[in-house]
Amino acid sequence: MDVNVEDIINVGKNLYNQGLVSGKAGNISIRVKKDDIDVIAITPTFISLNDLKPEDIVLVDLKGDVLTKGNPSSELKMHLSIYEVRDDVNAIIHIHPPYATGFAFSSKKIKRLEGFGKIGIPFLEEIDYEPPGSSKLAKKAIEGLGNEDVLILKHHGIICVGDNIKEVESLAKFVEDIAKTQFVSHMLSLTEDI
């Protein structure tokens, strides 16, 4: 089955070059519907998002059966669980951007700012820590996302979901920007009297 994986490769490089992911961390997937079958193209484990080549992208079905060569991301369960319950999601990015992840490791919440949809609740949704790659993390992720498009994973990172990979990439950048803005605002308020 031919699946165009260039979008995943380009987004991976963009995220890496903008400092939103480093080393071999983070994972990206897209859902492709072909002949009434959902095929998931997902980044592999142990390869930097900056170094991806077309042959590195792994294709799996919704049951997790690998359809090509390679080892899919250790977060495959989480991606598949989200696709299984969210028909509106066709792309997922899970990364550890520094500012947003800093919030994930703190007691502070990231405020929801205008830019992606209406503001219904004041803070981005978050879930408690579960080990990366675990079934518990996958279960909590789908519960935490509900109808949301961003989820903060405590002591871990963020998940962004959407209809297409470009939309999700923009959302991931936006989340990091609002985390950075909130951090700078907090630091400036601490020094106002100096």
C-alpha positions as CSV (number, residue, x, y, z in Angstrom):
1,M,0.0,0.0,0.0
2,D,1.5,3.4,-1.0
3,V,1.3,6.0,1.7
4,N,2.9,9.5,1.2
5,V,5.0,9.9,4.3
6,E,6.7,13.1,3.3
7,D,4.5,15.3,5.5
8,I,5.6,13.3,8.6
9,I,9.2,13.7,7.6
10,N,8.9,17.5,7.0
11,V,6.9,18.1,10.2
12,G,9.5,16.1,12.2
13,K,12.3,18.2,10.8
14,N,10.3,21.4,11.5
15,L,9.7,20.4,15.1
16,Y,13.3,19.5,15.6
17,N,14.7,22.6,14.0
18,Q,12.4,24.8,16.1
19,G,13.6,23.2,19.3
20,L,10.3,21.6,20.1
21,V,11.8,18.1,20.3
22,S,15.4,16.9,20.8
23,G,17.4,13.8,20.6
24,K,15.3,10.7,19.7
25,A,12.2,11.8,21.6
26,G,8.8,12.5,20.3
27,N,6.5,10.7,17.8
28,I,4.2,11.6,14.9
29,S,1.5,9.6,13.2
30,I,-1.2,10.1,10.5
31,R,-4.2,8.0,9.7
32,V,-4.8,7.1,6.0
33,K,-8.1,5.6,5.0
34,K,-7.8,3.3,2.0
35,D,-10.3,0.7,0.8
36,D,-12.3,1.0,4.0
37,I,-9.2,0.2,6.0
38,D,-7.4,2.5,8.4
39,V,-3.7,2.4,8.1
40,I,-1.5,4.4,10.6
41,A,1.8,5.7,9.4
42,I,3.9,6.3,12.5
43,T,7.5,7.4,13.3
44,P,9.9,4.6,14.4
45,T,11.4,4.1,17.8
46,F,15.1,5.2,18.4
47,I,15.3,7.5,15.4
48,S,15.4,11.3,15.7
49,L,12.6,13.2,14.1
50,N,15.3,15.2,12.3
51,D,16.8,12.2,10.6
52,L,13.7,10.4,9.2
53,K,13.7,8.9,5.8
54,P,10.7,7.5,3.9
55,E,11.7,3.9,4.6
56,D,11.8,4.6,8.4
57,I,8.1,5.3,8.7
58,V,6.2,2.3,9.9
59,L,2.7,1.3,8.7
60,V,0.4,-0.5,11.1
61,D,-3.3,-1.3,11.2
62,L,-5.6,-0.3,14.0
63,K,-4.9,-3.5,15.8
64,G,-1.2,-2.7,15.9
65,D,-0.1,-5.3,13.4
66,V,3.0,-4.0,11.6
67,L,2.5,-3.9,7.8
68,T,6.0,-2.9,6.8
69,K,9.6,-3.2,8.1
70,G,10.7,-1.4,11.2
71,N,9.8,-0.9,14.8
72,P,7.0,1.7,15.5
73,S,7.2,4.2,18.3
74,S,7.0,2.9,21.8
75,E,3.9,5.2,22.1
76,L,2.0,3.2,19.4
77,K,-0.7,2.1,22.0
78,M,-1.5,5.7,22.8
79,H,-1.8,6.7,19.1
80,L,-3.9,3.7,18.2
81,S,-6.2,4.2,21.3
82,I,-6.8,7.8,20.2
83,Y,-7.6,6.9,16.6
84,E,-9.9,4.2,17.8
85,V,-12.2,6.5,19.8
86,R,-11.8,9.8,17.8
87,D,-13.0,9.5,14.2
88,D,-12.3,13.2,13.8
89,V,-8.5,12.7,14.4
90,N,-6.3,11.9,11.5
91,A,-2.9,13.2,12.9
92,I,-1.2,13.1,16.2
93,I,2.0,14.7,17.5
94,H,3.5,13.8,20.9
95,I,6.5,15.9,21.9
96,H,8.3,17.4,24.9
97,P,8.7,21.1,24.0
98,P,10.8,22.8,26.8
99,Y,8.3,25.4,28.1
100,A,5.2,23.3,27.9
101,T,7.0,20.4,29.4
102,G,8.4,22.6,32.1
103,F,4.8,23.4,33.0
104,A,4.0,19.6,32.9
105,F,6.7,19.1,35.6
106,S,5.4,21.9,37.8
107,S,2.2,22.6,39.7
108,K,1.3,25.4,37.3
109,K,-1.3,25.0,34.5
110,I,-1.1,26.3,31.0
111,K,-3.8,29.0,30.4
112,R,-5.9,28.5,27.4
113,L,-5.5,31.5,25.1
114,E,-7.4,32.5,21.9
115,G,-6.0,31.1,18.7
116,F,-7.4,27.7,18.4
117,G,-11.2,27.6,18.9
118,K,-13.3,29.1,21.6
119,I,-12.2,29.1,25.2
120,G,-14.6,26.9,27.2
121,I,-12.3,26.2,30.2
122,P,-9.5,28.3,31.5
123,F,-6.6,25.8,31.3
124,L,-5.4,23.1,29.0
125,E,-6.5,19.6,30.0
126,E,-3.9,17.5,31.8
127,I,-3.6,14.0,33.1
128,D,-1.4,12.5,35.9
129,Y,1.8,10.7,35.0
130,E,1.8,7.1,33.7
131,P,4.8,5.4,32.3
132,P,5.6,6.2,28.6
133,G,4.4,3.5,26.2
134,S,2.1,1.9,28.8
135,S,-1.5,0.8,28.4
136,K,-2.3,3.0,31.4
137,L,-1.0,6.0,29.6
138,A,-3.0,5.1,26.5
139,K,-6.2,4.8,28.6
140,K,-5.7,8.0,30.4
141,A,-4.8,9.9,27.2
142,I,-8.1,9.0,25.5
143,E,-10.0,9.9,28.7
144,G,-8.1,13.2,29.1
145,L,-8.5,14.2,25.5
146,G,-12.3,13.6,25.3
147,N,-13.1,16.2,22.7
148,E,-10.0,18.3,23.3
149,D,-7.2,18.8,20.8
150,V,-4.4,19.3,23.3
151,L,-3.5,17.3,26.4
152,I,-0.7,17.9,28.9
153,L,0.9,14.7,30.2
154,K,2.2,15.5,33.7
155,H,6.0,14.9,34.1
156,H,6.2,13.9,30.4
157,G,5.1,16.3,27.6
158,I,2.1,17.1,25.4
159,I,-0.2,15.5,22.8
160,C,-1.8,17.4,20.0
161,V,-4.4,16.0,17.7
162,G,-6.4,17.1,14.7
163,D,-7.8,16.5,11.2
164,N,-4.4,16.9,9.4
165,I,-0.7,17.0,10.2
166,K,-0.2,20.6,9.3
167,E,-3.0,21.7,11.6
168,V,-1.6,19.6,14.4
169,E,1.9,21.0,13.8
170,S,0.6,24.6,14.1
171,L,-1.3,23.6,17.3
172,A,1.9,22.1,18.9
173,K,3.8,25.3,18.1
174,F,1.0,27.4,19.5
175,V,0.9,25.4,22.8
176,E,4.7,26.0,23.2
177,D,4.2,29.7,22.4
178,I,1.5,30.2,25.0
179,A,3.6,28.3,27.6
180,K,6.6,30.5,26.8
181,T,4.4,33.7,27.0
182,Q,2.9,32.6,30.4
183,F,6.4,31.8,31.7
184,V,7.9,35.2,30.7
185,S,4.8,37.0,32.1
186,H,5.3,35.2,35.4
187,M,9.0,36.0,35.6
188,L,8.4,39.6,34.7
189,S,5.8,39.9,37.4
190,L,8.3,38.5,40.0
191,T,10.8,41.3,39.1
192,E,8.3,44.3,38.9
193,D,9.5,45.7,42.2
194,I,13.2,45.3,41.6
